[in-house]
Amino acid sequence: MRLRTCLHIFIAAIFAFGCNLAFAQEEDHGHDHGWGHDREEIREDHDRGRDHFYGDREHEVMRGWYAEHHGHLPPGLRDRDRLPPGLERQLIVRGTLPPGLRSRTFPCPEELERRLPPPPPDCAHVLIGGHVVLLNRANFQIVDVFHFEL
């Protein structure tokens, strides 16, 4: 009798554990374990669109413009305009531009502005300490950052 009771408890435990694993496998939790190549491409496109405005094409355009104008850079890109490491760490995507850095922003040169895609509403391309920053002028939120290697 005692063996039969233990066997029933053991079978019930296995059944309960197995059901929990089945439910856990159905939920994605944002982890892609290599299944479904199409899902991976969609996720990458979605993440790229959400987190960054500047893509590979824009990076190449900005590097090309920088190489052409390396001898006569505008304010915000010169060596003396570089930010100290503590301030540079504050330039993060979806972060807010600190009040101390707001006075150190310079407008993006027209020639570079023409090569870049138009910014979203209320946003502007600005130069800050060796970076091109897409900045929301209404709330000073940083939409994207591109760092020039000075």
C-alpha positions as CSV (number, residue, x, y, z in Angstrom):
1,M,0.0,0.0,0.0
2,R,2.8,2.4,0.9
3,L,4.6,1.7,-2.4
4,R,1.4,2.4,-4.4
5,T,1.0,5.8,-2.7
6,C,4.6,6.8,-3.4
7,L,4.1,5.7,-7.0
8,H,1.0,7.9,-7.4
9,I,2.8,10.9,-5.9
10,F,5.8,10.3,-8.2
11,I,3.6,10.1,-11.3
12,A,1.7,13.3,-10.3
13,A,5.0,15.2,-9.7
14,I,6.3,14.1,-13.1
15,F,3.0,15.2,-14.8
16,A,3.1,18.6,-13.0
17,F,6.7,19.2,-13.9
18,G,6.1,18.2,-17.5
19,C,3.2,20.6,-17.9
20,N,5.3,23.5,-16.5
21,L,8.0,22.8,-19.1
22,A,5.5,22.7,-21.9
23,F,4.0,26.1,-20.9
24,A,7.5,27.6,-20.5
25,Q,8.5,26.5,-24.0
26,E,5.4,28.1,-25.5
27,E,6.3,31.5,-24.1
28,D,9.1,33.3,-26.0
29,H,10.3,35.8,-23.4
30,G,12.2,37.7,-26.1
31,H,14.8,35.0,-26.5
32,D,15.4,33.5,-29.9
33,H,17.1,30.2,-29.6
34,G,18.0,29.9,-33.3
35,W,14.5,28.7,-34.4
36,G,13.0,30.6,-37.3
37,H,15.4,32.6,-39.4
38,D,12.6,34.9,-40.5
39,R,11.7,35.8,-36.9
40,E,15.3,36.8,-36.3
41,E,15.4,39.1,-39.3
42,I,12.2,40.8,-38.3
43,R,13.5,41.2,-34.7
44,E,16.7,42.8,-36.0
45,D,14.9,45.2,-38.3
46,H,12.5,46.1,-35.4
47,D,15.4,46.7,-33.0
48,R,17.4,48.7,-35.6
49,G,14.5,50.9,-36.2
50,R,13.7,51.5,-32.6
51,D,17.1,52.1,-31.1
52,H,19.0,53.9,-33.8
53,F,18.2,56.4,-36.4
54,Y,21.6,56.4,-38.0
55,G,22.3,53.2,-40.0
56,D,25.3,51.9,-41.8
57,R,24.7,54.2,-44.8
58,E,24.5,57.3,-42.6
59,H,27.7,56.2,-40.7
60,E,29.5,56.0,-44.1
61,V,28.2,59.4,-45.2
62,M,29.3,61.0,-41.9
63,R,32.8,59.4,-42.1
64,G,33.2,60.5,-45.7
65,W,32.2,64.1,-44.9
66,Y,34.6,64.1,-41.9
67,A,37.5,62.9,-44.1
68,E,36.7,65.6,-46.7
69,H,36.7,68.4,-44.0
70,H,39.3,67.1,-41.6
71,G,41.5,70.2,-42.1
72,H,38.8,72.7,-41.3
73,L,36.3,71.2,-38.9
74,P,33.4,73.2,-37.4
75,P,32.9,73.9,-33.7
76,G,31.8,70.8,-31.9
77,L,34.1,68.5,-33.9
78,R,37.5,70.1,-33.2
79,D,40.0,68.4,-30.9
80,R,39.6,71.2,-28.3
81,D,35.8,70.6,-28.3
82,R,36.2,66.9,-27.1
83,L,34.3,66.0,-24.0
84,P,35.9,64.6,-20.9
85,P,35.1,60.9,-20.4
86,G,32.6,61.6,-17.6
87,L,30.5,63.9,-19.8
88,E,30.9,61.6,-22.9
89,R,29.4,58.7,-21.0
90,Q,26.2,60.8,-20.5
91,L,25.5,60.8,-24.3
92,I,23.4,57.7,-24.4
93,V,20.5,56.8,-26.7
94,R,17.1,57.5,-25.2
95,G,18.8,59.5,-22.4
96,T,18.3,63.2,-21.7
97,L,21.0,65.7,-22.6
98,P,22.3,67.1,-19.3
99,P,21.8,70.8,-18.8
100,G,25.6,71.4,-18.7
101,L,26.0,70.0,-22.2
102,R,23.1,71.9,-23.8
103,S,25.3,75.0,-24.0
104,R,28.0,73.0,-25.8
105,T,25.8,72.0,-28.8
106,F,26.5,73.4,-32.2
107,P,24.3,73.2,-35.4
108,C,25.2,70.5,-37.9
109,P,26.9,72.0,-41.0
110,E,24.5,72.4,-43.9
111,E,26.6,70.3,-46.2
112,L,26.5,67.3,-43.8
113,E,22.8,68.0,-43.0
114,R,21.9,67.7,-46.7
115,R,23.6,64.3,-46.9
116,L,21.7,62.9,-43.9
117,P,18.1,61.8,-43.9
118,P,15.7,64.5,-42.6
119,P,15.3,64.3,-38.8
120,P,12.0,63.4,-37.2
121,P,9.6,66.2,-36.1
122,D,11.0,68.3,-33.2
123,C,14.5,66.8,-33.7
124,A,17.7,68.2,-35.1
125,H,21.2,67.0,-35.9
126,V,23.7,68.8,-33.6
127,L,27.4,68.5,-32.9
128,I,28.6,67.9,-29.4
129,G,32.2,67.2,-28.5
130,G,33.1,65.1,-31.5
131,H,29.7,63.5,-31.9
132,V,26.8,64.0,-34.3
133,V,23.7,63.7,-32.0
134,L,20.1,63.5,-33.2
135,L,18.4,65.5,-30.4
136,N,14.8,66.1,-29.7
137,R,14.7,69.9,-29.2
138,A,11.4,69.7,-27.2
139,N,12.6,67.5,-24.3
140,F,16.3,67.2,-25.0
141,Q,16.1,63.5,-25.4
142,I,18.9,61.9,-27.3
143,V,17.5,59.9,-30.3
144,D,20.9,58.6,-31.6
145,V,24.6,59.3,-31.4
146,F,27.4,58.9,-33.8
147,H,31.0,59.3,-32.6
148,F,33.8,60.5,-34.8
149,E,37.2,59.0,-34.1
150,L,39.2,62.2,-33.6
